[in-house]
Amino acid sequence: MSNLAKGQCLCGAVKFRISGEFDSFFLCHCSRCRKDSGSAHSSNLFSSTARVCWLSGEESIRKFRLAGSRHQKCFCTNCGSALPYSAEGDGLLVVPAGSLDGQIGMRPNAHICCSSRADWDDDLASVERIDGLPG
């Protein structure tokens, strides 16, 4: 990934810039990440050196931390879109891949927490692919 990436939430209220390189890109299948994303997995980029600069909408950002765990999520209070955050305790910047505009420039390193995978998340490569909405 380049040294500079931009992103925003779905409604455009929150805009940000990431400076620095990403160390890893994981697709997490744990039940908490599935709840966060409403999907089969979360898709997060991690960096120990990159920094986020909020360009607009910082007042619309909220962070949720699940009590008794390290699980956190940052989101826009207007549209609910996932946003980058600095993980407490370990200094990692976590950036939801879908929040970035444009190409990411790296492939995921691994699917993680696969033992928690949803029962319907199996052999998805064989599921029909439709370029737009189903007719």
HELIX and SHEET records of a PDB file:
HELIX    1   1 SER A   31  SER A   37  1                                   7    
HELIX    2   2 GLU A   58  SER A   60  5                                   3    
HELIX    3   3 ALA A   97  SER A   99  5                                   3    
HELIX    4   4 CYS A  114  SER A  116  5                                   3    
HELIX    5   5 LEU A  124  SER A  126  5                                   3    
SHEET    1   A 3 LEU A   4  GLN A   8  0                                        
SHEET    2   A 3 LYS A  15  SER A  19 -1                                        
SHEET    3   A 3 ARG A  51  SER A  56 -1                                        
SHEET    1   B 5 TYR A  85  SER A  86  0                                        
SHEET    2   B 5 LEU A  93  PRO A  96 -1                                        
SHEET    3   B 5 SER A  42  SER A  47 -1                                        
SHEET    4   B 5 SER A  24  CYS A  28 -1                                        
SHEET    5   B 5 ALA A 110  ILE A 112  1                                        
SHEET    1   C 3 ILE A  61  ARG A  65  0                                        
SHEET    2   C 3 GLN A  72  CYS A  76 -1                                        
SHEET    3   C 3 ALA A  82  LEU A  83 -1                                        
END                                                                             
